[in-house]
Each structure stands twice: as C-alpha cells, then as structure tokens.
C-alpha cells in the first residue's frame, strides 16, 4: 500500500446516555481520559500518519488531554451530527491528503481497538473500502410497537448474514467526501460512513474484528472497557 493513511476521530458528542458531568470521551478510564487510550492506539500504529480530532468548538476539556499538543494531530470543529463532524474532518485534510489516500474513521469511544485488527482491516481493503465488523451471535428479533406503547416480537430475523458494524471504517479520501456530501444533499440518513458509501453505490468489505472492540455508551461499559484493557 503506497497511499497515505489518515485517521479521523469524531469527538464532538456530549454522550448524554452516560449520565455524566462531562462528555464520555473525557471520563476517566484507568486514570486517563478515555480518548487518550483511543488516540494512543491510533497514533502508535505505524501505517497511520496524522489524525484529525473533531472537537466541539467550545470544548473545555481538550487542553487537559495528553495529546492536546501532539505533533501528528490536527483539529477540526464538530458539526450537528456525526456525519457533519466527519465531513468537517475531511475538509480539514483538503490540500494535505491526496484524493486516493485512505481515511480511517474511528469512534473516539472505542478505546480497546487492537493493532491486530488494524492489520486485518488494511490487508483486506477492497475497491470500496472496508469496515471492521463482528458477526451476530445472538438470536435476533424484529419488534413491533403496540398501541399501549409496549413492544412485542414480530418475527425472528435470520442472523447468518447479520453483522455488527464497528470502527475503524476505511475509504478513499475523495470517495468518502463525495459520498457524505451526496448523502446529505439527498436527505439520506447517514448512520455510519459505510452507509454513505453504500448510498453512492459502493459495497464495502466486512472484516471480522475482535468482539472486545466495544463502544463506551453506557456507564457499565466503562468497567467492561477497563477489564478488556487490563487483559491486553
């Protein structure tokens, strides 16, 4: 692979489901900001050059991060939704990244990412890029909401072809930028970067990754992330 690889990490969210006094990326995990664990993994991976951290314009916590003055970090201002933040991160690379370079978008709240998964991901890139994903192991149910507000089972969903989308998700710089702009112009709901690529006609590859690459979303996830980090 001769093209450069850039990382974009959206970190402008407020993490309301954590019910904390600060955004989840700044909660302490093993005595450090959660975001610092994530950035350690990304910036220590040899194939990744610089990283764009997309922050809220009024973020008061970033200056306290271990990585606030890291020479390989660029900053961008976050948008209303994740897709806007990622697009802002891409725009921050204009004039720096080549259109054929690869961009790896990673959730800042996934601190347990392993370099072994990055090896698999970059080795498996196809024409439309690739994402880390985990095959669904549980029985899946489709629910339907009843008139009284309760939810009942409509039917069981065949799980053999179902995957949990993880990150990083890796695509060509120009293709991802154009796909996100098209999706937003079309009013398409962008749930992750791959969904924008799919909307533009691409078919990204699924690369099976580790199940411990969890996203910290709820308070109990912090303890689980600490457990996984202690085992690595």
VEXRORO-851377 format. One record per residue (C-alpha): residue number from 1; residue in three letters; x, y, z. Coordinates in nm, 2 decimals. Each point is the difference from the previous one (the first is absolute). Example, Ala and Ser with C-alpha at 12.3 -4.5 7.8 and 13.67 -1.06 7.14 Angstrom:
% residues 2
1|Ala|1.23|-0.45|0.78
2|Ser|0.14|0.34|-0.07
This chain:
% residues 232
1|Unk|0.00|0.00|0.00
2|Unk|0.17|0.32|-0.12
3|Unk|-0.28|0.25|0.08
4|Unk|0.01|0.18|0.33
5|Unk|-0.25|-0.08|0.27
6|Unk|-0.16|0.27|0.21
7|Unk|-0.22|-0.05|0.30
8|Unk|-0.31|0.20|0.09
9|Unk|-0.15|-0.02|0.35
10|Unk|-0.33|0.17|0.07
11|Unk|0.01|0.13|0.36
12|Unk|-0.26|0.27|0.01
13|Unk|-0.28|-0.20|0.16
14|Unk|-0.14|0.06|0.34
15|Unk|-0.06|-0.36|0.09
16|Unk|-0.34|0.06|0.17
17|Unk|-0.07|-0.37|0.07
18|Unk|0.30|-0.01|0.23
19|Unk|-0.18|0.23|0.25
20|Unk|0.33|0.16|0.09
21|Unk|0.12|0.35|0.07
22|Unk|0.21|0.01|-0.32
23|Unk|0.01|-0.16|-0.35
24|Unk|0.08|-0.37|0.02
25|Unk|0.33|0.04|-0.18
26|Unk|0.13|0.19|0.30
27|Unk|-0.11|-0.25|0.26
28|Unk|0.29|-0.16|0.19
29|Unk|0.10|-0.35|-0.11
30|Unk|0.29|-0.15|0.20
31|Unk|0.08|0.35|0.12
32|Unk|0.02|0.15|-0.35
33|Unk|-0.26|0.16|-0.23
34|Unk|-0.17|-0.26|-0.21
35|Unk|0.09|0.19|-0.31
36|Unk|0.37|-0.02|0.08
37|Unk|-0.01|-0.39|0.00
38|Unk|-0.16|0.02|-0.35
39|Unk|0.25|0.25|-0.14
40|Unk|0.29|-0.21|0.14
41|Unk|-0.11|-0.29|-0.21
42|Unk|-0.06|0.20|-0.31
43|Unk|0.32|0.21|0.01
44|Unk|0.23|-0.29|0.09
45|Unk|-0.11|-0.20|-0.30
46|Unk|0.28|0.03|-0.26
47|Unk|-0.21|0.02|-0.31
48|Unk|-0.21|0.30|0.12
49|Unk|0.15|0.34|-0.05
50|Unk|-0.18|0.30|0.15
51|Unk|-0.34|-0.01|0.17
52|Unk|-0.28|0.26|0.00
53|Unk|-0.18|0.03|0.33
54|Unk|-0.34|0.17|-0.06
55|Unk|-0.10|0.19|0.32
56|Unk|-0.28|0.22|0.11
57|Unk|0.08|0.36|-0.05
58|Unk|-0.04|0.08|0.37
59|Unk|0.17|-0.32|0.13
60|Unk|0.16|0.10|0.33
61|Unk|0.16|-0.34|0.07
62|Unk|0.23|-0.06|-0.30
63|Unk|0.28|0.22|0.13
64|Unk|0.03|-0.25|0.29
65|Unk|0.05|-0.30|-0.23
66|Unk|0.34|-0.16|-0.02
67|Unk|-0.03|0.04|-0.38
68|Unk|-0.10|0.37|-0.01
69|Unk|0.34|0.10|-0.14
70|Unk|0.09|-0.31|-0.19
71|Unk|0.17|0.09|-0.33
72|Unk|-0.19|-0.26|-0.20
73|Unk|-0.35|0.13|0.10
74|Unk|-0.20|0.25|-0.20
75|Unk|-0.32|0.15|0.14
76|Unk|-0.33|0.06|-0.16
77|Unk|-0.33|0.14|0.13
78|Unk|-0.29|-0.24|0.04
79|Unk|-0.34|0.03|-0.17
80|Unk|-0.36|-0.07|0.11
81|Unk|0.03|-0.37|-0.07
82|Unk|0.28|-0.25|-0.03
83|Unk|-0.02|0.00|-0.38
84|Unk|0.05|0.38|0.00
85|Unk|0.30|-0.04|0.24
86|Unk|0.16|-0.26|-0.22
87|Unk|-0.05|0.22|-0.31
88|Unk|0.16|0.29|0.19
89|Unk|0.29|-0.22|0.08
90|Unk|0.03|-0.09|-0.37
91|Unk|-0.01|0.37|-0.09
92|Unk|0.29|0.06|0.25
93|Unk|0.21|-0.23|-0.22
94|Unk|-0.06|0.19|-0.32
95|Unk|0.33|0.09|-0.16
96|Unk|0.18|-0.25|0.23
97|Unk|-0.15|-0.33|-0.09
98|Unk|0.01|-0.14|-0.36
99|Unk|-0.34|-0.10|-0.14
100|Unk|0.12|-0.36|-0.02
101|Unk|0.12|-0.02|0.36
102|Unk|-0.18|-0.21|0.25
103|Unk|-0.20|0.15|0.30
104|Unk|-0.07|-0.21|0.30
105|Unk|-0.30|0.13|0.21
106|Unk|0.00|-0.13|0.35
107|Unk|-0.23|0.06|0.30
108|Unk|0.18|0.18|0.27
109|Unk|-0.20|-0.20|0.25
110|Unk|0.16|-0.33|-0.11
111|Unk|0.32|-0.01|0.21
112|Unk|0.05|-0.38|-0.02
113|Unk|0.09|-0.01|-0.37
114|Unk|0.30|-0.23|-0.07
115|Unk|0.28|0.03|-0.26
116|Unk|-0.07|-0.35|-0.11
117|Unk|-0.35|0.11|-0.12
118|Unk|0.16|0.29|-0.18
119|Unk|0.23|-0.24|-0.18
120|Unk|-0.29|-0.21|-0.12
121|Unk|-0.20|0.30|-0.10
122|Unk|0.27|0.16|-0.21
123|Unk|0.10|-0.33|-0.16
124|Unk|-0.36|-0.06|-0.11
125|Unk|-0.09|0.33|-0.16
126|Unk|-0.20|-0.03|-0.32
127|Unk|-0.09|0.25|-0.27
128|Unk|-0.28|0.15|0.22
129|Unk|0.20|-0.02|0.33
130|Unk|-0.08|-0.21|0.30
131|Unk|-0.12|0.01|0.36
132|Unk|0.07|-0.20|0.31
133|Unk|-0.31|-0.20|0.09
134|Unk|-0.11|-0.28|0.23
135|Unk|-0.23|-0.28|-0.11
136|Unk|-0.32|-0.01|0.20
137|Unk|0.00|-0.29|0.25
138|Unk|-0.34|0.07|0.17
139|Unk|-0.34|-0.10|-0.12
140|Unk|-0.14|0.32|-0.15
141|Unk|-0.37|0.11|0.03
142|Unk|-0.18|0.26|-0.20
143|Unk|-0.24|0.19|0.24
144|Unk|-0.32|0.19|-0.06
145|Unk|-0.14|0.27|0.22
146|Unk|-0.35|-0.06|0.13
147|Unk|-0.27|0.27|0.06
148|Unk|0.07|-0.01|0.38
149|Unk|0.37|0.09|-0.06
150|Unk|0.13|-0.35|0.07
151|Unk|0.22|-0.19|-0.26
152|Unk|-0.07|-0.36|-0.10
153|Unk|0.18|-0.24|-0.23
154|Unk|-0.11|0.02|-0.37
155|Unk|0.23|-0.27|-0.12
156|Unk|0.35|-0.15|0.05
157|Unk|0.26|0.14|-0.24
158|Unk|0.24|-0.24|-0.18
159|Unk|0.34|0.08|0.15
160|Unk|0.25|-0.18|-0.23
161|Unk|0.05|0.31|-0.21
162|Unk|-0.03|0.26|0.27
163|Unk|0.31|0.19|0.13
164|Unk|0.05|0.27|0.27
165|Unk|0.18|0.29|-0.17
166|Unk|0.31|0.11|0.19
167|Unk|0.27|0.25|-0.07
168|Unk|0.24|0.09|-0.15
169|Unk|-0.17|0.03|-0.33
170|Unk|0.25|0.07|-0.29
171|Unk|-0.07|0.16|-0.33
172|Unk|0.18|0.21|-0.27
173|Unk|0.01|0.36|0.10
174|Unk|-0.18|0.14|-0.31
175|Unk|-0.26|-0.28|0.00
176|Unk|-0.10|0.04|0.36
177|Unk|-0.01|0.38|-0.03
178|Unk|-0.22|-0.02|-0.31
179|Unk|-0.22|-0.27|0.14
180|Unk|-0.07|0.20|0.32
181|Unk|-0.08|0.31|-0.19
182|Unk|-0.23|-0.19|-0.24
183|Unk|-0.18|-0.17|0.30
184|Unk|-0.05|0.33|0.17
185|Unk|-0.12|0.17|-0.32
186|Unk|-0.24|-0.29|-0.06
187|Unk|-0.14|0.02|0.36
188|Unk|0.12|-0.36|0.06
189|Unk|0.04|-0.10|0.36
190|Unk|0.37|-0.08|0.05
191|Unk|0.04|-0.25|0.29
192|Unk|0.37|-0.06|-0.07
193|Unk|0.25|0.07|-0.27
194|Unk|-0.07|-0.33|-0.17
195|Unk|-0.37|0.09|-0.04
196|Unk|0.10|0.31|-0.20
197|Unk|0.23|-0.21|-0.22
198|Unk|-0.28|-0.25|-0.05
199|Unk|-0.24|0.29|-0.09
200|Unk|0.25|0.10|-0.27
201|Unk|0.01|-0.35|-0.14
202|Unk|0.30|-0.14|0.17
203|Unk|0.02|-0.34|0.17
204|Unk|0.26|0.01|0.28
205|Unk|0.15|-0.32|0.13
206|Unk|-0.07|-0.13|0.35
207|Unk|0.31|-0.10|0.19
208|Unk|-0.06|-0.21|0.31
209|Unk|0.14|0.18|0.30
210|Unk|0.03|-0.07|0.37
211|Unk|-0.31|0.00|0.21
212|Unk|0.18|0.20|0.27
213|Unk|0.02|0.31|-0.22
214|Unk|-0.30|0.14|0.19
215|Unk|-0.15|0.35|-0.02
216|Unk|-0.04|0.16|0.34
217|Unk|-0.35|0.12|0.00
218|Unk|-0.15|-0.07|0.34
219|Unk|0.15|0.02|0.35
220|Unk|0.05|-0.37|0.03
221|Unk|0.21|0.00|-0.32
222|Unk|0.29|0.18|0.18
223|Unk|0.05|-0.30|0.24
224|Unk|0.00|-0.24|-0.30
225|Unk|0.25|0.21|-0.19
226|Unk|0.23|0.01|0.30
227|Unk|-0.02|-0.38|0.02
228|Unk|0.09|-0.04|-0.36
229|Unk|0.29|0.25|0.02
230|Unk|0.14|-0.18|0.30
231|Unk|0.00|-0.33|-0.19
232|Unk|0.21|0.15|-0.29
